[in-house]
Amino acid sequence: MSWIDICAAIAAQRHARRVVVTASIDMLHFRSPITVGCVVHLRAQVNHAWRSSMEVGVRVDGENPLTGETHHAATAYLTYVALDEKRRPVEVPPVLCETPEQERRSRDAQARREKRLANRSISEYESR
């Protein structure tokens, strides 16, 4: 999980050109194990950017170095917030979708955000 957070933070920081902090890890789906001796590949992409936050998707693949065979091991979605010099949230540039796949990722990110916000509202109501 630490590697996923680091990989996603690098993508978010590159996009925002600012220091970023992890706001949440929304989903982490383990699909298959990566065994000892395998190589781990992590790829991150900023799926959508709002005012100061960004959703980053991370795909983790395992590779058998003897055969070159790879398999999808995990997928995660994380939210980061960009900060200014005084550690306050600052605006980030939008994600420019250039392919149908990027457009799909953006739509899916927006749907996940709406669920996060709805769940947060329910949790705040229940804690009263």
FIPARO-650099 format. One record per residue: x, y, z of N, C-alpha, C, CB in turn; residue in three letters. Coordinates in pm, whole numbers, plus 50000, padded with zeros to 5 digits. Each point is the difference from the previous one (the first is absolute). Glycine has a CB too. Layout:
<sefis>
XYZXYZXYZXYZAla...
</sefis>
This chain:
<sefis>
500824988150000499185011950000500875012550000498194987550120Met502935011749946500915011550004500505003349860500694993850234Ser499664996049689500485002449864498915006449915501564980450021Trp497205015249997498885005649926499865014850033498824977549999Ile501255025950129499885014050042501135008449942498874992650212Asp502335002449791501145007549946499855002049849501484990550182Ile498164999049747499845000749855498925010149963500744976149979Cys498125023250090498905009349973500385014350034498374981550044Ala502345020450066500425013550041500925006249895499804993350241Ala501064998849700500905005249895499175004949882501844984250073Ile497165007849886499155004249887499245012850034499774975949929Ala499685024850192499245011950041500905012350006498424985450130Ala502765012949926500935011350012500455004849863500784991250221Gln499484999749688500395003949864498885007749932501504979949984Arg497275015750037498865006849937499815014050058498904977849960His501125023150172499735012750067501205009450001498354988150140Ala502845006249846501245007950015500025006850137500105003849750Arg499404988950348499925004650138500234988250093498405018549936Arg501864984850190500024989850103498584994850015501985010850122Val497864976249896498684994150018499984991550125499625000049751Val499184998250304499814991050114498894990349966500785017750164Val499314970449893498984989949981498775003850081501754982149959Thr497115019149975498755002950070499264987050033499845022149881Ala500214968250027499334987350026500474989449903498005012350087Ser501854975449957500144988449912498604994149997502514995450054Ile496825006449833498604996249991499824985149979499505022349911Asp501254972349998499854985849968501364993949978497745004149898Met502404983850149501204992249973499524985749979501555015450138Leu498504980249739499524986749964501194991049969497845009749911His502354980050170501034990149974499404989349911501175004650221Phe499444993249665499494990349903500764986850006499305018949854Arg502014981950162500824987950008501315003450071498964990749786Ser501644999550279501225002850075501225001849909499054987150191Pro501925020149862501325000949937500944992450091499525022749888Ile501054966750061500814991250083501445004950010498534980949935Thr502175014050163501415003450021500784996649873499814995750250Val501035013349708500814998149880499425006449876500774979050099Gly497985025349909499375006849887500325014950003498144983049998Cys501765023349889500225014349987498635006950010502104996749856Val497865014650213498765007550015500065012349909499714991950240Val499255009949679499875011749914498835008250051500964987849798His499255025150225498935008950041499885011249897500394994650246Leu498385008149712499745010849905498875008650056500774985949802Arg499455027150199499005009250054499625010349895500894996750233Ala497845007649776499505010249907498985008550074500384985049798Gln499725028150184498995009050056498764998649912501765016550093Val497144979049969498774997649925499155012549984500034976850083Asn499945031550021499185012149996500535009750104497964987049922His501905025850049500395010450096498815009150024502434999049925Ala497365004450201498945009450037500685013150038498424981250080Trp501105026050019500635012950032501424997950052497745009750053Arg502404983550058501334997850058500334985250017499785021950117Ser499274969549849500234985650019500054992849867498865001150221Ser501754987149782500154991749881499804985650038501585016449897Met497774975950015499954985550018501084993849915497515000550048Glu503264990650012501054992849930499694985150005501725017950058Val498324975849827499834985549992501374993549989497745002549891Gly502434986450180501264992549995499704985649962501065015250175Val499674979849729499934985949962501314993450041498415004849805Arg501474983850261501174992450044500014986849924499975010850232Val501144986349702500184987349930501194992850058498995009549789Asp500944977450211501134991750039500604993649876498984995650225Gly502345002949776500694994049885500914989050048499885021649873Glu500024966850065500934989250025501255003149917498144982850047Asn503005020350017501185004149923500624988749918500435016950175Pro499234970749855500564988849924499244997549871500754989950214Leu497935012949788499194997349881499545012849930499254978950108Thr500775032349965499495012549944498495001150010501935000349847Gly497414989350205498545000250013499585010150105499904975849932Glu499075032250035499505010050095498544996950034501595017449908Thr497994987750208498604998750040499595012250080500184974850002His498535028549988499435011450071499834995950146498805008649791His501864998550300499984996350141499085008750085502314992049971Ala497605020949997499175008850083499675012849924501054990550210Ala497865015949834499595013049950499625008550120499204990449777Thr501185022450221499665008950111499635013749946501554987450153Ala497605019449923499625013849969500265008450124498244992549832Tyr502535018250149500395008750111499675014449965501834984050067Leu497945024150037499745014249980501115007950066497504996149992Thr503005013949936501065008850049499535014449995501774983849922Tyr498775024350167499745014350002501335007249982497954997150150Val502065012849760501205008049978500045011350103499994994549752Ala501235008650294500175010250104500925011249953499634982550175Leu500105029649876500905011249973501125000350105498115013249893Asp502684997350106501155001150091499585000750147501245011649817Glu497524992650208499515000850138499184987850038499985024949980Lys500124964649937499324987250024498485001349992501914993250145Arg497605016049772498575001649977499674994349861499905020850149Arg498894973749835499624994849867500105010849893498484983550111Pro501985012449773500195009149888499434993449873502095010350108Val497454997949800499414994749877501004992349917498415019050000Glu501064970749932500834991849912499465001149857500554984050190Val500315013649712499525000649861499054988449970502155011549931Pro496954990449973499094989049963500774989049928498095016249982Pro501314972150017500544988949922499445001349859500204984650205Val500675015849697499585001249861499884986149939501135022649980Leu497664973449991499764986649944500225000549849498344994650184Cys502554996749769500334999749858499554987249932501935014650050Glu497654975550028499594987249943498684995650063502424993549958Thr496864997649978498774994650061500274993350135499074996649769Pro502074997050245500354993650128500165010450110501144981349875Glu499525029850096500145010750099498655006150034502315004749914Gln496824996849988498655005250027499234990550091500015011649776Glu500114975250200499344990150085500525000850142499684985149802Arg501655015950213500605001050133499495012450073502044988049918Arg497835023050010499525012450059498564998550047501555013049852Ser497594981250064498594997850038499904990850122499315003149760Arg501474986250238499984990550113500495006750128500394981049840Asp500625027650148500525007250117498935009250057502324998849906Ala496955008050006498945008950046498924992150073500475015649808Gln499174972850142499004991650067500494995450137499164992349775Ala502115003850233500554995950131500005011750098501434982749885Arg498885029350065499995011850087498615002750056501905009549868Arg497104989450046498635002150047499634990150110499385008749772Glu501064978850213499744990050105500755003450128499674982649823Lys501595021850163500785003950119499305011250076502134993249883Arg497435016950044499355011450064498684995950064501095015349834Leu498164976150101498744995250057500264991950126498964999749772Ala502054991650225500344991950118500485008850114500604980949851Asn500145029550117500495009150103498835007350066502175002949874Arg496855001150047498825006750055499234990750091499875014449797Ser499974973150164499304990250082500754997750130499084988949794Ile502245009650198500834997750120499915011850096501564985849865Ser498465026350083499905011850086498645000650067501615012249851Glu497344984050076498655000150056499884989550112499075007949778Tyr501484980050197499904989150098500805002850126499674984249812Glu501395023850178500845002650118499405010450093501984994249863Ser496945012050097499365010450085499204993850111499905015249806Arg
</sefis>
